[in-house]
Amino acid sequence: MSAMTVTSINALMEQLYLKYQQKPWTETLKLVHFCMDKPLRCPVSNDPGSPLLLCMEKIQRTLNAKSLFSMMNRLESLSRQKGLNSHVSPSGTTCYITSDMFYIEVQLEKDGNVIDAKLAHLGEAPVICDDLVEHLRMKNYDAVGKILENLSNLYQIPGNSEMKAKGYLALQSLEKDLYSMSLLDRTQDVNRVTEVLHGKVGHLVYCGSQVCGAKIDVTVEGTDMLHKLPLSPLLDSQPGEDGNPAFLPLTDELSMDLSAYFLLKFHQPFPMSSSSIEEIQRLTGIQITGLKLAPLYELIVQSTLKEKGSEDLFTHKSRFFVSLPDSPKHCYFINTGSAKSDLAGALVSKIPFTHPKCVPDVIEILRHQMAYNSLISSCVSEKHTNEDDSELLYFEVAPHKNTSFSVFFLHPMKENLACVIIDVVTSREVQCSLHLNPRDPTLNSSDGFISRAVKRCMSVPVVMRAIFRNAAKVEADSKMQVDTKQKPEPACEQITDLNSLEESPSVAGHQDLVVTDKQSVPDSPKENLSTAKSEALGDNMEKSNPTVSMETLCRVEESTSTAITEAVMKDM
């Protein structure tokens, strides 16, 4: 029977091939479009693995739904993929996507264009969902599917419909508290960037909005254990004695035991140090499960390469080549250490919590971690070979202790090692120190200068380029002085006897006096430097590398008193 079946299928395919081989592709395409536009005349299995469904979904993803029927079929297909139901209104221009706890109403024109999309939770009136409308009009069906998936996940709580509705009510209460916290200490002219960097809860937006900084979703998830969740807002109208937000006690009247907890959910797994994870767990009182410890630097490199679409590189290489304008190419060796070292970490996908008071402190920890990760990731690129055999400057990046790391390099004018230690004290403060062999010449880069440079660009390669440029100026000035000292004095018009030159003062001696009397340029001029804004919404500071889902911002306002420092900062 098996052999006969295969023979029959082959014969059928041969007949189909012979039938359509003489027809042009345009006619076949018209036939596919015609079939897609026709409504289904018989029920199709809802099994996501059904070969027919998989084939239809591939065709629908490829074709651009331009008609009413094709748009309806696309919505029905999305609903089936996410385990939801769907049906079309008698008029044929409205599609309803439904579950036991919510429904979505999509209104279409006769030509298939989207008029509106409304969302209604159980017992609530439908409201317009702007994000859904935008994605449908842009035909971004992956984003539409993600919205449907997130809505379904809201109600994945053990229990009946009433318990599921309580979970959604708890999430609404949390959202109200977060919104109230976002208004604290907020001035009328505050901008979005300031909120991302300094807001107690970052910049609060609804799902789908485009924002700067790393975005984390706030949601609720079912668990096997009971947790006491608030069913009404807890933020007190009066702040506490320390000026921080104060909350009402979590009494039985204001809360309920549910098999669920709140989540801060990352769009991509986020590398965090073990110490940061432990601090968050202490704040929330809930363990973050499913963590696998590994060297933190290895996780940061893998995450960065994944954002760049080159995550497979790290299995073979730990050195990366970074190209900068007006500079030799940099080669960075990333010393990852081991999983048992002090700087181990894990990829975190979600942070569970049960009380809104945890959120500001957790976000501050995430900002701090993001600032640290951004500096390490600035040394990572998708290039792991020196393709053009160009001149190279070599650097090694290695963990130092706690929140600091070291960048080792050869002294530009000697053969000894030099080192810059960068300590990310907080998301707002970075302290740097340059260490040289006492016998080696200065690099003309003070600790203050390096710290300001790091806070300005949040890029290790850019900072190292600035240090090498300063060192090159010192070396050039030194060579010029030596050449001037060794240059003989030209014969003076008044001197006719060459032997009398021995008695005249030498040019070198005169130059010595000039150099001695000249005021040297100070190493660290006085500056009016504002605090660098180097935080994150769970994330951070601006750097040259475009990142994951992760954009960073910072701003430094400065006024330098010397042309040298001004030029260096502008060149970075």
Salt bridges, closest charged atoms under 4 A:
GLU149 OE1 - LYS82 NZ 3.39
ASP185 OD2 - LYS200 NZ 3.86
GLU195 OE2 - ARG186 NE 3.09
GLU195 OE1 - HIS203 ND1 2.49
ASP217 OD2 - HIS267 NE2 3.09
GLU221 OE2 - LYS350 NZ 2.96
ASP252 OD1 - LYS228 NZ 3.49
ASP257 OD1 - LYS228 NZ 3.59
GLU364 OE1 - ARG367 NH1 3.19
GLU364 OE2 - ARG428 NH1 2.80
ASP388 OD1 - LYS329 NZ 3.01
GLU475 OE2 - LYS479 NZ 3.84
GLU527 OE1 - ARG452 NE 2.65
GLU535 OE2 - HIS198 ND1 2.84
GLU535 OE1 - ARG367 NH1 3.44
GLU535 OE2 - ARG428 NE 2.53
GLU557 OE2 - ARG555 NE 3.73
GLU558 OE2 - ARG456 NH1 2.99
GLU566 OE2 - LYS570 NZ 3.43
ASP571 OD2 - ARG469 NH1 3.59
